[in-house]
Amino acid sequence: MSDLASSLAGWAPEPVTRTDQVSSWSVAAFAALLDQPSPLAGGEPLLPPMWHWFGFLEHLPRAELGPDGHPAGGGFLPPIPHRRRMFAGGRWRQLRPLPVDQPISCRSSVGSVQVKAGRSGEMAFVTVRNEFSLHGEPAVEEEQDIVYRSQPDPPAGAAAPARGAAEEPAAEQPPFEHELVLNPDAALLFRFSALTYNAHRIHYDHPYATGVEGYPGLVVHGPLLALLALELPRRHQPHMPAREFRYRLRRPAFLGTPLRAWSAPAGPDGSLELASEVLGGPPSLTGSVRFRPGEEG
């Protein structure tokens, strides 16, 4: 058994159920981050797809954070030494929209744990499942894939192993129907970290991101790339509520490099292919959206 597999042997955290809500303030704040009006203005008090990420936030004391800014241990964090965390993608399915400013119940559990070999060594793939309900009735199902690897901090004065630089040339651009461009500056990354209470230092601490984790710059949040892609159907097809979204993070994007999200023309089944990418580079995120039955056309 490998070292990483040995660390995870017998690790099986119990499910956790909690009740929280997403505030209209958080919804308006994220819309402002994108230079958009609040989606609640003049409409129903319902969350756009996956904006539940602005609720159910952990408020741990600072003393309980690890060197990378994430919680040091406990919960659904695997007991891996010198842990490095990466968001790899997920799946989201909506049975009915979640309300704003109202109590929502969420049951969280670890769905699967796998150890795989990658180019940079062994990695642990952990899938966390969230089940949201209203008044005891299922509303939203979500799975998040998180990748962990073990990498000690480099010695003082030594350079961290380089990672995340996109050297792959862009693939031929497929036909697209809609697009939007966003320039992620430091203020945008800071505001998104604050909205999600995300203290991961790769998003705001340049010396840590480059000198310890080996990135060429500050890293754009994976969830922000997913939400940016979902802005296309939200803005251009508001009459077609999303039912499912499946997405994968393929490579990081970095501060100061313009991002472009695009959607391909609808397929025969009415689904949309989406992507978020660095301008001139290959996609950082790819995904597909399906809509409610009977509303694709």
N, C-alpha and C positions, 0 to 999 in steps of 0.2 A: 504494500500500500504506500502511495506517495506521501510526502510530508503534508501537502495541502489536504489530501483525502483523510489523512490521520487527524488533522485539526478539526475536520468536520464530522468525524465519526461520532454518532450518537447525538449530534446537535439537532434538536427538534423542538423549537420554541412553541409554546401553546398559543392558540388563536387569541386575539384581543378584540373586544368590542367596545366601542365608545360612541358618544353622541356629541355632535358639534354642528356648526352651521357656517355657511359662506356669506359674508356680509356684503351688502350693496356697496359699501365703501371700497372693499377689495376689488369688486367687479369694475367700479368706476376707475379705480387706480390703475388696473391693468389696461383698460381701454385707453387711458391717458398716456400710458407708456408707449402705446402703438399709435398715438396721435389720432385716436378715434373717439367718438362720443360713446357714452355708456350705452350698452345694448338694452339697458333697463329703461332708458328715456322714452316715455310714451308707449311702452310695451308691457308684456306680462313679466312679473318678477321671477323669471326662470333663468337658470345658468346656461350659457352656451356650452357646447360640447367640451368636456374636460376642464372647464374652469373650476371644477371642484378642487383642483390643486391649490387653490388659495384658501382652503379651509383644512381642518384636520392636521394642523401643524404642531410639531413637537416643540415645547418650550422648556428645554433642559437648562439647568443652571450652567453657567460658563465653565465651572469647575468639572463638569461631566463631559466636556468636549475633548476629543482626541487631538493630536498634533495637526491633523488635516482639517480640523474644523467640524467634522462629523462627530456624532456621539461616540465616546470611547468604547462603549460596550453595551450589552443588553439588547432587549427587544429582538428584532429580526436581523441584527448585525452578526455575521458569522465570526466565530472565534479564530480569526486568521492573524498570525503575527505580521506586523509591518503592513497593515492593510491599505490597499489602494482601491478606490471605488470608481466605477464607470457605469453610467446609465446606458443600457443597450437597446431599449425599445419596449414594446408592450402591445396589449390589445385592450380595447374598450368597447363595451356594448351597452346601449341605453334602451331600457324597456319603457321608461317614461322620464321626462326631464326632472332635474332636481330644482327645488325652489331656493330662492334667496332669502336670507334672514329668518329661516325656519329650521327647527331641529331635524337633523338627519342622523340616522344610525349607520355605523360602518363596522363590519366584521373583517378583520385583517388576519391573514394566515400565510405561512410559507407553503407554497404549492409544490415546489421541486427544488432539488439541489443536485448539481452535476459538476464534476471536475473534468476539464478538457485541457488538452495541450495546445498552446498557441505559439506564434512566432517569438513572443517574449517570455515563454515559459508556461507553467500551469496557471489556469484560471478557474475560479469557481463561479458558476452561473446559478444565481438564486432568483427564483420567481416568487414574488409576493402577490397574493391575491387579495383584492379589496371588494367587498360586497356591500353596496349602499342600499338602504331601504327606508321607506317612508311609511309610518304607521303600521309597521310589520309587513309591508308589501315590497317585494324586490323592485328596485328602480334602476340601478347601474351596476354592472360587473366590470371589473378592471383587473388586468394582470400587468405587473411591471417586471421586466427582466433587468437584473443588476449583476454586473460582473465585478468580481474581486480578484485581486492578485496580491502576492506578497513581494514587497520591495523595500528593503531597509533604506533609511535616509543615507545619502552619500556622505562621506567624511567631509569635515569642514574644509572648504576651499576646493573641493573636487566637484566636477560637473556631473549632474544627474544624467542617466542614460536618456538620449533623445527619444521622444515619442510624439506622435500626433501630427507631425509635419506632413501635409498633403503633397506628395510628389507625383501621384498618379495623374495622368492627363485626363481632361474631361472627355466623357463619352459623347458621341454624336447626340445633339439635342433633339429629343423627340418633339413632335408637334405639341404645343400647349394652347390652352384656351384662355387662362387667366394667369397673371403673375403680380407679384409685389416685391419691392426692394426695401430692405432695412439695413441701416448702417449701425452696427452694435458698438456704441461708444462706452466709455467707462461708466457714465451716469446710467445708461440703460441696464448694464449688467448689475450695477449696485442696486437699482430700484427693483429688478426682478429677484435678486437675492433677498432683499428686504421683504418683498411681498410673499415669498415662499418660506421665509425664515431659514434660508439655506446658508449655513456658515462655511461651506466647503471652500477652502482658500484658493483653489484653482480659478475661481471666478472673480477675485478682487485683490489678491496678494501676488503681485507680479514676481517678486524674488522667490516666493515659495513655488509658484507654478512652474517657473523656469529652472530654478536652482535645485529644487527637491524632487518634483515630479517629472521634470524633463520636457515640459511643453515649450513651444517657441513663443508663447504669449498667454495672456488670460484667455480662458476657455468659455465659449458661449454655452449656456445651460442647454442640456439635451431637451428638457421639457419645453423650453422656449422655442426650439426648432420645431417641435411637434405642434405647438400652439400657433406658430407662424404659418405652417402649412394649412392648418384647419381654418385660418382666417379666410382662405379663398372661397370655400363653399359657404362660410358664414356670411361673407359680404356679398357674394354674387348669386347665391341660390338660397336666400332666407326662407323661401316657401318649401324647401326640401330638407326637413330636419334630419341630421345625421343619425344613423342607427348603430353603425359599427365603424371603428377605426383601428386598423392594424398598421404598425409602423416599426421601423428598424433604424437605429443609429449606426451609421457605417464608418464615419470618421469625424473628428472634432472640427469645429470652426472656431476662429479666434478673433479677439478684439481688433477693431479697426479695419477688418476686411468686410466689404459689403456682402450682405446675404440676399439671395433671391429665392422666393418660393414660387412654385408654379403648379398648375393642375392641367392634366391632359384632358382632351375631350372625353366625355362619358362613354364607357364601353357598352356592349349590347345589353348587359344586365343593369345599366344605370349607374354603375360604380364609377368613382373617380380615382385616378392615380395622382398622387401628390408627391412633392419633393421639396426639400429646403437644401440649398447649396451655396457655397462660396462662388461669387461671380467668376466665371472662367474655369471653375474646377468641377470635379465630380460631386455627386450628391453627398451631403452629410447625413441626410435623413430621407428615406423613401417610405411611402405608405399608401394605403388605399382606404377609401371611405365608401360605405354603403348607406343607403337611405331607407327610410321607412317603407315597407311594402305598400304598393299602390300609389306612391308619391314620386316616382322617378320619371316624370315626363310631363 
